[in-house]
Amino acid sequence: MTDLIDIHTEITELRAELSGCILTRKERVDAFRRLEDLLAAAAQIRDGEGG
């Protein structure tokens, strides 16, 4: 199971990348999808559904 701290770290990195980097359209879409997946995983862990 992925640790909530690891998820938070990756979320922070993705948010910084999305706000401060020049990305191709595909890179931006991929980053947003990954961010959505991580936010959902964090919510599951927070709500006690993580495993």
mmCIF file of the N, C-alpha and C atoms, coordinates in Angstrom:
data_MODEL
# 
_entry.id   MODEL 
# 
loop_
_atom_site.group_PDB 
_atom_site.id 
_atom_site.type_symbol 
_atom_site.label_atom_id 
_atom_site.label_alt_id 
_atom_site.label_comp_id 
_atom_site.label_asym_id 
_atom_site.label_entity_id 
_atom_site.label_seq_id 
_atom_site.pdbx_PDB_ins_code 
_atom_site.Cartn_x 
_atom_site.Cartn_y 
_atom_site.Cartn_z 
_atom_site.occupancy 
_atom_site.B_iso_or_equiv 
_atom_site.pdbx_formal_charge 
_atom_site.auth_seq_id 
_atom_site.auth_comp_id 
_atom_site.auth_asym_id 
_atom_site.auth_atom_id 
_atom_site.pdbx_PDB_model_num 
ATOM 1   N N  . MET A 1 1  ? 0.842   -1.182 0.000   1.00 0.00 ? 1  MET A N  1 
ATOM 2   C CA . MET A 1 1  ? 0.000   0.000  0.000   1.00 0.00 ? 1  MET A CA 1 
ATOM 3   C C  . MET A 1 1  ? 0.885   1.241  0.000   1.00 0.00 ? 1  MET A C  1 
ATOM 4   N N  . THR A 1 2  ? 0.471   2.208  -0.765  1.00 0.00 ? 2  THR A N  1 
ATOM 5   C CA . THR A 1 2  ? 1.227   3.453  -0.846  1.00 0.00 ? 2  THR A CA 1 
ATOM 6   C C  . THR A 1 2  ? 0.959   4.288  0.398   1.00 0.00 ? 2  THR A C  1 
ATOM 7   N N  . ASP A 1 3  ? 1.993   4.841  0.938   1.00 0.00 ? 3  ASP A N  1 
ATOM 8   C CA . ASP A 1 3  ? 1.904   5.652  2.137   1.00 0.00 ? 3  ASP A CA 1 
ATOM 9   C C  . ASP A 1 3  ? 1.311   7.025  1.806   1.00 0.00 ? 3  ASP A C  1 
ATOM 10  N N  . LEU A 1 4  ? 0.476   7.539  2.679   1.00 0.00 ? 4  LEU A N  1 
ATOM 11  C CA . LEU A 1 4  ? -0.170  8.825  2.463   1.00 0.00 ? 4  LEU A CA 1 
ATOM 12  C C  . LEU A 1 4  ? 0.851   9.944  2.303   1.00 0.00 ? 4  LEU A C  1 
ATOM 13  N N  . ILE A 1 5  ? 1.963   9.856  3.007   1.00 0.00 ? 5  ILE A N  1 
ATOM 14  C CA . ILE A 1 5  ? 3.006   10.874 2.880   1.00 0.00 ? 5  ILE A CA 1 
ATOM 15  C C  . ILE A 1 5  ? 3.603   10.848 1.481   1.00 0.00 ? 5  ILE A C  1 
ATOM 16  N N  . ASP A 1 6  ? 3.811   9.661  0.924   1.00 0.00 ? 6  ASP A N  1 
ATOM 17  C CA . ASP A 1 6  ? 4.331   9.550  -0.438  1.00 0.00 ? 6  ASP A CA 1 
ATOM 18  C C  . ASP A 1 6  ? 3.346   10.148 -1.444  1.00 0.00 ? 6  ASP A C  1 
ATOM 19  N N  . ILE A 1 7  ? 2.059   9.878  -1.232  1.00 0.00 ? 7  ILE A N  1 
ATOM 20  C CA . ILE A 1 7  ? 1.037   10.432 -2.122  1.00 0.00 ? 7  ILE A CA 1 
ATOM 21  C C  . ILE A 1 7  ? 1.047   11.947 -2.029  1.00 0.00 ? 7  ILE A C  1 
ATOM 22  N N  . HIS A 1 8  ? 1.104   12.469 -0.818  1.00 0.00 ? 8  HIS A N  1 
ATOM 23  C CA . HIS A 1 8  ? 1.111   13.925 -0.632  1.00 0.00 ? 8  HIS A CA 1 
ATOM 24  C C  . HIS A 1 8  ? 2.325   14.557 -1.310  1.00 0.00 ? 8  HIS A C  1 
ATOM 25  N N  . THR A 1 9  ? 3.469   13.913 -1.185  1.00 0.00 ? 9  THR A N  1 
ATOM 26  C CA . THR A 1 9  ? 4.688   14.426 -1.819  1.00 0.00 ? 9  THR A CA 1 
ATOM 27  C C  . THR A 1 9  ? 4.529   14.484 -3.336  1.00 0.00 ? 9  THR A C  1 
ATOM 28  N N  . GLU A 1 10 ? 3.994   13.427 -3.925  1.00 0.00 ? 10 GLU A N  1 
ATOM 29  C CA . GLU A 1 10 ? 3.812   13.410 -5.371  1.00 0.00 ? 10 GLU A CA 1 
ATOM 30  C C  . GLU A 1 10 ? 2.760   14.435 -5.816  1.00 0.00 ? 10 GLU A C  1 
ATOM 31  N N  . ILE A 1 11 ? 1.700   14.588 -5.028  1.00 0.00 ? 11 ILE A N  1 
ATOM 32  C CA . ILE A 1 11 ? 0.689   15.605 -5.339  1.00 0.00 ? 11 ILE A CA 1 
ATOM 33  C C  . ILE A 1 11 ? 1.321   16.990 -5.356  1.00 0.00 ? 11 ILE A C  1 
ATOM 34  N N  . THR A 1 12 ? 2.135   17.275 -4.351  1.00 0.00 ? 12 THR A N  1 
ATOM 35  C CA . THR A 1 12 ? 2.810   18.573 -4.272  1.00 0.00 ? 12 THR A CA 1 
ATOM 36  C C  . THR A 1 12 ? 3.713   18.795 -5.476  1.00 0.00 ? 12 THR A C  1 
ATOM 37  N N  . GLU A 1 13 ? 4.456   17.772 -5.862  1.00 0.00 ? 13 GLU A N  1 
ATOM 38  C CA . GLU A 1 13 ? 5.348   17.878 -7.019  1.00 0.00 ? 13 GLU A CA 1 
ATOM 39  C C  . GLU A 1 13 ? 4.565   18.098 -8.309  1.00 0.00 ? 13 GLU A C  1 
ATOM 40  N N  . LEU A 1 14 ? 3.467   17.368 -8.481  1.00 0.00 ? 14 LEU A N  1 
ATOM 41  C CA . LEU A 1 14 ? 2.655   17.540 -9.685  1.00 0.00 ? 14 LEU A CA 1 
ATOM 42  C C  . LEU A 1 14 ? 2.039   18.925 -9.757  1.00 0.00 ? 14 LEU A C  1 
ATOM 43  N N  . ARG A 1 15 ? 1.538   19.425 -8.638  1.00 0.00 ? 15 ARG A N  1 
ATOM 44  C CA . ARG A 1 15 ? 0.957   20.774 -8.619  1.00 0.00 ? 15 ARG A CA 1 
ATOM 45  C C  . ARG A 1 15 ? 2.010   21.816 -8.999  1.00 0.00 ? 15 ARG A C  1 
ATOM 46  N N  . ALA A 1 16 ? 3.220   21.667 -8.488  1.00 0.00 ? 16 ALA A N  1 
ATOM 47  C CA . ALA A 1 16 ? 4.291   22.592 -8.827  1.00 0.00 ? 16 ALA A CA 1 
ATOM 48  C C  . ALA A 1 16 ? 4.638   22.504 -10.309 1.00 0.00 ? 16 ALA A C  1 
ATOM 49  N N  . GLU A 1 17 ? 4.691   21.288 -10.807 1.00 0.00 ? 17 GLU A N  1 
ATOM 50  C CA . GLU A 1 17 ? 4.999   21.073 -12.223 1.00 0.00 ? 17 GLU A CA 1 
ATOM 51  C C  . GLU A 1 17 ? 3.919   21.696 -13.110 1.00 0.00 ? 17 GLU A C  1 
ATOM 52  N N  . LEU A 1 18 ? 2.659   21.485 -12.754 1.00 0.00 ? 18 LEU A N  1 
ATOM 53  C CA . LEU A 1 18 ? 1.557   22.017 -13.551 1.00 0.00 ? 18 LEU A CA 1 
ATOM 54  C C  . LEU A 1 18 ? 1.512   23.543 -13.519 1.00 0.00 ? 18 LEU A C  1 
ATOM 55  N N  . SER A 1 19 ? 1.912   24.136 -12.410 1.00 0.00 ? 19 SER A N  1 
ATOM 56  C CA . SER A 1 19 ? 1.829   25.589 -12.320 1.00 0.00 ? 19 SER A CA 1 
ATOM 57  C C  . SER A 1 19 ? 3.085   26.300 -12.809 1.00 0.00 ? 19 SER A C  1 
ATOM 58  N N  . GLY A 1 20 ? 4.229   25.611 -12.809 1.00 0.00 ? 20 GLY A N  1 
ATOM 59  C CA . GLY A 1 20 ? 5.460   26.318 -13.111 1.00 0.00 ? 20 GLY A CA 1 
ATOM 60  C C  . GLY A 1 20 ? 6.256   25.838 -14.304 1.00 0.00 ? 20 GLY A C  1 
ATOM 61  N N  . CYS A 1 21 ? 5.785   24.813 -15.002 1.00 0.00 ? 21 CYS A N  1 
ATOM 62  C CA . CYS A 1 21 ? 6.560   24.256 -16.100 1.00 0.00 ? 21 CYS A CA 1 
ATOM 63  C C  . CYS A 1 21 ? 5.819   24.403 -17.426 1.00 0.00 ? 21 CYS A C  1 
ATOM 64  N N  . ILE A 1 22 ? 6.582   24.484 -18.474 1.00 0.00 ? 22 ILE A N  1 
ATOM 65  C CA . ILE A 1 22 ? 6.000   24.456 -19.806 1.00 0.00 ? 22 ILE A CA 1 
ATOM 66  C C  . ILE A 1 22 ? 5.870   22.992 -20.206 1.00 0.00 ? 22 ILE A C  1 
ATOM 67  N N  . LEU A 1 23 ? 4.639   22.563 -20.404 1.00 0.00 ? 23 LEU A N  1 
ATOM 68  C CA . LEU A 1 23 ? 4.364   21.171 -20.731 1.00 0.00 ? 23 LEU A CA 1 
ATOM 69  C C  . LEU A 1 23 ? 3.625   21.094 -22.056 1.00 0.00 ? 23 LEU A C  1 
ATOM 70  N N  . THR A 1 24 ? 3.833   19.979 -22.744 1.00 0.00 ? 24 THR A N  1 
ATOM 71  C CA . THR A 1 24 ? 3.027   19.739 -23.933 1.00 0.00 ? 24 THR A CA 1 
ATOM 72  C C  . THR A 1 24 ? 1.598   19.433 -23.490 1.00 0.00 ? 24 THR A C  1 
ATOM 73  N N  . ARG A 1 25 ? 0.681   19.491 -24.416 1.00 0.00 ? 25 ARG A N  1 
ATOM 74  C CA . ARG A 1 25 ? -0.711  19.191 -24.092 1.00 0.00 ? 25 ARG A CA 1 
ATOM 75  C C  . ARG A 1 25 ? -0.837  17.785 -23.503 1.00 0.00 ? 25 ARG A C  1 
ATOM 76  N N  . LYS A 1 26 ? -0.133  16.816 -24.102 1.00 0.00 ? 26 LYS A N  1 
ATOM 77  C CA . LYS A 1 26 ? -0.183  15.443 -23.607 1.00 0.00 ? 26 LYS A CA 1 
ATOM 78  C C  . LYS A 1 26 ? 0.412   15.338 -22.202 1.00 0.00 ? 26 LYS A C  1 
ATOM 79  N N  . GLU A 1 27 ? 1.539   15.991 -21.967 1.00 0.00 ? 27 GLU A N  1 
ATOM 80  C CA . GLU A 1 27 ? 2.147   15.959 -20.635 1.00 0.00 ? 27 GLU A CA 1 
ATOM 81  C C  . GLU A 1 27 ? 1.211   16.559 -19.585 1.00 0.00 ? 27 GLU A C  1 
ATOM 82  N N  . ARG A 1 28 ? 0.545   17.646 -19.951 1.00 0.00 ? 28 ARG A N  1 
ATOM 83  C CA . ARG A 1 28 ? -0.386  18.297 -19.022 1.00 0.00 ? 28 ARG A CA 1 
ATOM 84  C C  . ARG A 1 28 ? -1.572  17.381 -18.716 1.00 0.00 ? 28 ARG A C  1 
ATOM 85  N N  . VAL A 1 29 ? -2.132  16.740 -19.754 1.00 0.00 ? 29 VAL A N  1 
ATOM 86  C CA . VAL A 1 29 ? -3.252  15.810 -19.546 1.00 0.00 ? 29 VAL A CA 1 
ATOM 87  C C  . VAL A 1 29 ? -2.816  14.648 -18.667 1.00 0.00 ? 29 VAL A C  1 
ATOM 88  N N  . ASP A 1 30 ? -1.643  14.101 -18.950 1.00 0.00 ? 30 ASP A N  1 
ATOM 89  C CA . ASP A 1 30 ? -1.129  12.979 -18.153 1.00 0.00 ? 30 ASP A CA 1 
ATOM 90  C C  . ASP A 1 30 ? -0.922  13.392 -16.691 1.00 0.00 ? 30 ASP A C  1 
ATOM 91  N N  . ALA A 1 31 ? -0.391  14.585 -16.482 1.00 0.00 ? 31 ALA A N  1 
ATOM 92  C CA . ALA A 1 31 ? -0.151  15.064 -15.124 1.00 0.00 ? 31 ALA A CA 1 
ATOM 93  C C  . ALA A 1 31 ? -1.474  15.261 -14.378 1.00 0.00 ? 31 ALA A C  1 
ATOM 94  N N  . PHE A 1 32 ? -2.472  15.839 -15.052 1.00 0.00 ? 32 PHE A N  1 
ATOM 95  C CA . PHE A 1 32 ? -3.780  16.019 -14.416 1.00 0.00 ? 32 PHE A CA 1 
ATOM 96  C C  . PHE A 1 32 ? -4.423  14.680 -14.070 1.00 0.00 ? 32 PHE A C  1 
ATOM 97  N N  . ARG A 1 33 ? -4.298  13.708 -14.964 1.00 0.00 ? 33 ARG A N  1 
ATOM 98  C CA . ARG A 1 33 ? -4.856  12.378 -14.673 1.00 0.00 ? 33 ARG A CA 1 
ATOM 99  C C  . ARG A 1 33 ? -4.173  11.740 -13.474 1.00 0.00 ? 33 ARG A C  1 
ATOM 100 N N  . ARG A 1 34 ? -2.856  11.832 -13.433 1.00 0.00 ? 34 ARG A N  1 
ATOM 101 C CA . ARG A 1 34 ? -2.104  11.276 -12.301 1.00 0.00 ? 34 ARG A CA 1 
ATOM 102 C C  . ARG A 1 34 ? -2.499  11.989 -11.012 1.00 0.00 ? 34 ARG A C  1 
ATOM 103 N N  . LEU A 1 35 ? -2.655  13.314 -11.082 1.00 0.00 ? 35 LEU A N  1 
ATOM 104 C CA . LEU A 1 35 ? -3.058  14.081 -9.912  1.00 0.00 ? 35 LEU A CA 1 
ATOM 105 C C  . LEU A 1 35 ? -4.436  13.639 -9.421  1.00 0.00 ? 35 LEU A C  1 
ATOM 106 N N  . GLU A 1 36 ? -5.371  13.452 -10.326 1.00 0.00 ? 36 GLU A N  1 
ATOM 107 C CA . GLU A 1 36 ? -6.706  12.982 -9.949  1.00 0.00 ? 36 GLU A CA 1 
ATOM 108 C C  . GLU A 1 36 ? -6.638  11.604 -9.287  1.00 0.00 ? 36 GLU A C  1 
ATOM 109 N N  . ASP A 1 37 ? -5.824  10.712 -9.844  1.00 0.00 ? 37 ASP A N  1 
ATOM 110 C CA . ASP A 1 37 ? -5.665  9.370  -9.261  1.00 0.00 ? 37 ASP A CA 1 
ATOM 111 C C  . ASP A 1 37 ? -5.094  9.450  -7.840  1.00 0.00 ? 37 ASP A C  1 
ATOM 112 N N  . LEU A 1 38 ? -4.097  10.302 -7.668  1.00 0.00 ? 38 LEU A N  1 
ATOM 113 C CA . LEU A 1 38 ? -3.466  10.444 -6.351  1.00 0.00 ? 38 LEU A CA 1 
ATOM 114 C C  . LEU A 1 38 ? -4.424  11.047 -5.330  1.00 0.00 ? 38 LEU A C  1 
ATOM 115 N N  . LEU A 1 39 ? -5.200  12.042 -5.749  1.00 0.00 ? 39 LEU A N  1 
ATOM 116 C CA . LEU A 1 39 ? -6.172  12.649 -4.843  1.00 0.00 ? 39 LEU A CA 1 
ATOM 117 C C  . LEU A 1 39 ? -7.226  11.633 -4.416  1.00 0.00 ? 39 LEU A C  1 
ATOM 118 N N  . ALA A 1 40 ? -7.659  10.795 -5.352  1.00 0.00 ? 40 ALA A N  1 
ATOM 119 C CA . ALA A 1 40 ? -8.632  9.755  -5.021  1.00 0.00 ? 40 ALA A CA 1 
ATOM 120 C C  . ALA A 1 40 ? -8.027  8.733  -4.061  1.00 0.00 ? 40 ALA A C  1 
ATOM 121 N N  . ALA A 1 41 ? -6.785  8.342  -4.283  1.00 0.00 ? 41 ALA A N  1 
ATOM 122 C CA . ALA A 1 41 ? -6.119  7.385  -3.397  1.00 0.00 ? 41 ALA A CA 1 
ATOM 123 C C  . ALA A 1 41 ? -5.947  7.976  -2.004  1.00 0.00 ? 41 ALA A C  1 
ATOM 124 N N  . ALA A 1 42 ? -5.588  9.255  -1.924  1.00 0.00 ? 42 ALA A N  1 
ATOM 125 C CA . ALA A 1 42 ? -5.438  9.908  -0.628  1.00 0.00 ? 42 ALA A CA 1 
ATOM 126 C C  . ALA A 1 42 ? -6.769  9.958  0.114   1.00 0.00 ? 42 ALA A C  1 
ATOM 127 N N  . ALA A 1 43 ? -7.842  10.237 -0.603  1.00 0.00 ? 43 ALA A N  1 
ATOM 128 C CA . ALA A 1 43 ? -9.172  10.276 0.010   1.00 0.00 ? 43 ALA A CA 1 
ATOM 129 C C  . ALA A 1 43 ? -9.570  8.904  0.541   1.00 0.00 ? 43 ALA A C  1 
ATOM 130 N N  . GLN A 1 44 ? -9.259  7.850  -0.217  1.00 0.00 ? 44 GLN A N  1 
ATOM 131 C CA . GLN A 1 44 ? -9.582  6.491  0.232   1.00 0.00 ? 44 GLN A CA 1 
ATOM 132 C C  . GLN A 1 44 ? -8.814  6.153  1.512   1.00 0.00 ? 44 GLN A C  1 
ATOM 133 N N  . ILE A 1 45 ? -7.548  6.484  1.539   1.00 0.00 ? 45 ILE A N  1 
ATOM 134 C CA . ILE A 1 45 ? -6.742  6.200  2.726   1.00 0.00 ? 45 ILE A CA 1 
ATOM 135 C C  . ILE A 1 45 ? -7.265  7.001  3.908   1.00 0.00 ? 45 ILE A C  1 
ATOM 136 N N  . ARG A 1 46 ? -7.554  8.271  3.686   1.00 0.00 ? 46 ARG A N  1 
ATOM 137 C CA . ARG A 1 46 ? -8.053  9.137  4.750   1.00 0.00 ? 46 ARG A CA 1 
ATOM 138 C C  . ARG A 1 46 ? -9.377  8.620  5.315   1.00 0.00 ? 46 ARG A C  1 
ATOM 139 N N  . ASP A 1 47 ? -10.226 8.090  4.434   1.00 0.00 ? 47 ASP A N  1 
ATOM 140 C CA . ASP A 1 47 ? -11.539 7.612  4.850   1.00 0.00 ? 47 ASP A CA 1 
ATOM 141 C C  . ASP A 1 47 ? -11.521 6.166  5.347   1.00 0.00 ? 47 ASP A C  1 
ATOM 142 N N  . GLY A 1 48 ? -10.328 5.571  5.413   1.00 0.00 ? 48 GLY A N  1 
ATOM 143 C CA . GLY A 1 48 ? -10.199 4.230  5.953   1.00 0.00 ? 48 GLY A CA 1 
ATOM 144 C C  . GLY A 1 48 ? -10.504 3.121  4.978   1.00 0.00 ? 48 GLY A C  1 
ATOM 145 N N  . GLU A 1 49 ? -10.519 3.436  3.674   1.00 0.00 ? 49 GLU A N  1 
ATOM 146 C CA . GLU A 1 49 ? -10.815 2.430  2.665   1.00 0.00 ? 49 GLU A CA 1 
ATOM 147 C C  . GLU A 1 49 ? -9.562  1.952  1.962   1.00 0.00 ? 49 GLU A C  1 
ATOM 148 N N  . GLY A 1 50 ? -8.404  2.334  2.449   1.00 0.00 ? 50 GLY A N  1 
ATOM 149 C CA . GLY A 1 50 ? -7.163  2.043  1.757   1.00 0.00 ? 50 GLY A CA 1 
ATOM 150 C C  . GLY A 1 50 ? -6.665  0.621  1.862   1.00 0.00 ? 50 GLY A C  1 
ATOM 151 N N  . GLY A 1 51 ? -7.329  -0.225 2.520   1.00 0.00 ? 51 GLY A N  1 
ATOM 152 C CA . GLY A 1 51 ? -6.853  -1.594 2.549   1.00 0.00 ? 51 GLY A CA 1 
ATOM 153 C C  . GLY A 1 51 ? -7.047  -2.171 3.884   1.00 0.00 ? 51 GLY A C  1 
# 
